[in-house]
Amino acid sequence: MARCERIMMEWWAGRTITTNGGCRQHRSGIVSYPQECHPMNPLKIALLLFLITLGFGLAAQEDVPGAKDHPLLSRYPGSHIAWYQTKKYVAYDLATGPITRYRHIEDRQEVAGQLYRIYYEIEGAPAEISIDEVYADYLRAFERAGATILNQGLRPKGNDFGGSQWVGVALAPQSPPNSPSSKLFAGTSSSGGKFALAGRIDRPTGPVYVAIYGERHSNKLVNYLVDIIETKDAELGKVSLNPEYIMRELTERGTVSVYGIKFAYDSAEILPDSEETLKQIAAFLKANPGIKLYVVGHTDNQGEFSYNHRLSQRRAAATVKALEDRHGIASGRLLSEGVAFLAPKATNKTEEGRALNRRVELVLRP
């Protein structure tokens, strides 16, 4: 390569150099040439300018402002962060099994804690980047970290873990509709397969759950979402449910929303940490013997209506039974009913909204 050609290529790389012939490149982008450098073939000049322009186009894109990799897991080489979100405390619905009936995944668990959502994109054709390699590299990272693999899938069928239909059911409801990560639900005609990984890493401070969903979105793009949940307990005790609060809400609104009655996932089993809330409701009823209530179960809109309707009825009935059997409330004062997701308090498009919609309500009876 002639001295001046070498200078232009090194200028593209951003270096300050001085060749044996005296051609000098400064970081300002100014190149000074000695006399013998000037007679360059015009065709070579055009070619070099094309390469320079192409090189700038291929340069790695920058991450969105404020984004960063999670310390637990680095990015695949060549990736950039196109969307980033973190929340202090979220109840995350982690699906680990296939679709078993219409828009329903039986094997799933709710894990709660600090959430990190990092959506990456890699620009490159199939000959340059393979989803098989991305998947294999993250699987190896899981194994090296001693993770318990909850499920894994490479190029799965539609309803299987990680498949096209599965991703929409498992992930779309808890993803912002306008975020770049929504690309995961709509590959182009030149898309080339999907993958998914879910695992748990046990630490002294509590387990960390990691879920990765990826695909070859098009002939030019591979994209993947990394969700990391560092489990922890919520900071409770900031709002209290006491007899005075219940009376005020019933007097002013005719109803009071109760969030302290916790149920096992997909079940009407009342969890032990619900006891304090049940005691407060019982104390209110004993202090106001003339009041009768409907106990109404509510769910979010995940799954079929008929299924959620039955679940909300069972949870309301379990609440009434607990108050009667364990706290001495007379039979007949409380009537149970369930309405599934017919009366939401917030949008079901976000996890925060769905958490508000999963509740028990006490409603005044005439």
N, C-alpha and C positions, 0 to 999 in steps of 0.2 A: 504494500500500500504506500502511495506517495506520502511525503511528510505532511502536506496540507490536508489530505484526506484523513490522516490519522489525527490531526489536530481537531478537525470538525467532529469526529467521532468521540474524542475525549472531551470536547466542549459539551457534547450532549450528555456525557456522564457527569458533568459538573466539576471537573478537576481543573486546577491551575497547573500548567505544565510548560516546560521549555524544551523543545526538541534540539537535537544536535544542529539542525539547520537554523535555529534561532526563532522559529515561529512561536509566539507566546499567546497563551490563553489565560484570561483573567476571569475571576468568578463573576464579574459584572456581565459576562457574556461577550465582551469585546475581544476580538481576535486580531492580533497584528501579525502581518506576514512580511518576511524578507522578500527581496526582489524575485528570487528563484521560485517562490511559491505561487506566483500569480498565474502562470500559464496552465490552468487546469481545464481539462476537457469539459465543455458545458453539459454534456450528458451525465458525466460523473457528478457534477454539482447538483443537477436536478435529482439524481438518484439519492445522493446523500441528504438533501433537503427532505425528500420523501421519507427516508428512514428516520430522520429526526422527528418529523411530524407523527409518524406511526408510533415511534417510541413513546412520545408524550401521551398518545391515546391509550397505549397499553400499560402505562404506569398504574400502580396499585391505587385504588380509590381510598380516600380517607374514611375513617370511622365517623359516624354521626357524633356531634358534640356531646361530651360527657360520658361517652360509652367506653367500656373497657372489658377485657376478659375477666372471668371469675378466676381467682387464684387456684381453684381446684382443677381447672380444665383449660388448656390453651386452645387456640384456634387452629384449624387446618391451614397449612401454608398457602398464602395467596388470598385468603379470605379477608373481607372487610365487614365491619358491623354496619348494617343498613338500618337497624332499629334496635332500641335498647330500653328496657323498663325494669325498675326495681321497686318493690313494695315492702314496707316494714313487716306486715303480717297479712297473710292471705291463706284461705283454705283452698288448697289446690286439688282438683279432681284428677287423680292419676289413674288412667286406664291401662290395664296390663293384659287384657284378654281380647278375644275377637268379638265381633258383632254376633250376637246370638239370636236376636229377632229385630224387627224393624226399629232402626235407630236406637238400639239398646245394647250396651256392653255390660255383661254380668260381672266380670272380674275387674273391679276398680276399687280404689281406696282414696279416702280424703286425707291428705297430709297438710299440716299447717305450719307456717313459719315465714321467715324472710324469703321472698321470692326474687330471683334474678331471671330475666328473660332476655336472651341475646340472640338476635337473628342475623345470620351471616349470609353473604353471597360471594360466590367465586365465579368470575367470568372466564369462560374457556370452553372449547369444543370437546366432544367426547374423546378425541385423540389426545387432548392435553390434560384432562382431569376426569377421573372415573368415580362415580358414586360408590362403586365397590371398594375403591381405595379409601375414600373418606370414611365409609362404614367400618372397614377393617381396622383403620387407624384408631378410631374412637373405641371400638370393641377392645382393642389391645390396651388402650389407656384405662378402660374400666377394669380389665383383668389385672393390670399392674397395680392399680390402686386398691386391689382387694375387694372390689365391689361385688355384691350379690346381684347377679343378673335376674331381673324380674321377668323380662321377656326381650326378645330380639327378633328382627325380621329384615331380610334383604330381598328386595323385589317381591314382596308378598302379594297374594291375590287381594281383590278389593275389600272383602270383609275381614280378612285376617289382620292380625296385629301389624300396624304400619301401612296397610293398604289404602287405596284411594278413597273408598267409601269410609273406611275406619277413621282416617284422619279427620274427615269432616264431622263425624259424630263425636270423636274423643277430644278434639282440640278446638274446633271452630267456636263453640259456645263460650270459651273462656279466652278468646283472642279478640282484641279490638278490631271492629270491622274495617277500619280504614288504615290499619297498619300494614307496612310492607310484608309482614309475615303471612298475610292472607294469600300471598302467592302460593303457599304450600297447598292450598285447596283447589288450585286451578292451573294445572300444567297446560302447556301449549300442545299443539299437534305433534311437535317434535320432542316432547318430553320422553325421558328414558328411565323410568323406574323410581321407586321410593325405598326408604329404609327407616327403621325406628329402633331405638334402644331405650330401655328403662332399667335403672339399677338403684341400689341403696348402698351407701358407704357408711359404716358404723364408726362413730367417733365418741370420745368420752363426753363431749358436750351434747351429744344427741345425733341421731342418724341424719344423713344428707341424702336427699333423693335427686336423681339426675335423669332427665328424659330428653332424648334427642330425636328430632323428626327431620328428615331430609329427603330431597328428591333432585333429579335432573329436571329442572323446570322447562328448559328449552335446549335447543342445540347450542346455545351460547351461555347458559347459566346453570350453575348448581347452587342450591340454597338449602339452608338448614337452620333449625331453631333449637337452641339449647335452653332448657328450663332447669334451674337448680333451686331446690327448696331446702333451706337450712332450718330444720324443725326446731321449734321453741314454743313455749306456752305464751298465750296472749297475756297482755298486761291488763288484768281484771281488777275489779273493785272501783272503777271510776264512775260507774253508774249502779245504783242500788235499786232493787225491786223490793219495796216494803209496803205494808198495808196502807200507809198514807198515800203513796204514789199510785197504788192500784185504785183507791177510792177517787182520787183527783181525776185520773184518766177516765174512769167509768162515768163520773159525774159530767165531765166536760165533753167527752167524745162517745161514750157508750161502749167503748171497747179499749182493751189494753193489749199491746203486743208483748209477748213473753219470749225472750231468747235464751233464758237460762236453763230451759229443759232440753237436754242434749240426748240424742238418740244414736245408737250404733248405725253405721253406714247401711243404707238400704234396709232398715229394720225398724220395728216399733219398740225395741228394747231400750229402756231408759237407762242412761249411763249414771254411775254413782255420783258424779260431780253435779248432778241436777238437784240433789237433795235440799240444798239451801233454798233454792227457788221454790220448790214444792212446800217447804216449811213456811215461807212468807205468804204464799197463796192460801195455805191452810189457816194461818193466823188471821188473814183478812176475812176469810169466810166465817171463822169462829167469832170474830169481833162484830160481824154484821150478819146475824142469823136469818134476817129476812131477805137477803139477796140470793137470787138464783142466777146461774150463768150457763151459757153455752160455752163449751170448750171446742174450739175449731182448729183443725190441723191444716197447715199450708205447706206447699212445696215450691221449689223452683220449677222451671219448665223443661228440665232434662228428662227425656223419655216420653213414653206414651201417656196420654191423659188418663186412660183407664187404670193404668198401673199406679200413677201418682195419686189418683183419687182413692184407690184402696189403701195405699200407704198412708195418706193423710188421715183417713178414717181410723186406721189401726193405731196411729200415734195419738190421736185425740182420745180414743177409748183407753189406751194405756195410761194416759195422764189422769183421766177420771178415776180409773181403777187404783192408781197409786195414791191419789188423794183420799179415796174412800177407805182403802184397806190399810194404808200405813199411817194416815193422819186423821182418821176418825171423822171425815166429812160424811154427813148423812146421805144415804142413797136417794136419788131423785132431785137433789139440788143442782146437780151438774148433768148436762146432756151433751154428748159428744157428736161431732160431725166433722167431715173432711171435705175440702173444696179443691184439692190439688193446687193448680196454679191459676185459678180463676180470679183471684183478688191480689195481684202483686202490689207490693209497696214501692218497688223500684224496678228498673230495667233488668231483664234477664240476660242482657248482652255482656255484662261484666260480672266478675266473681263477687265484688262488693255488693252489687245489686241482688244477685242470687242468694247471698248470705242473709240479706234482709228479708227476702221472700220465704226462706225456710224458717218457720216460726209456729208457735201456738198462740192463738188469740183467745182472750176471755171476753165474752160479749154478754151484756145485760139481757136477761130474759124478762118479759113482762110479768 
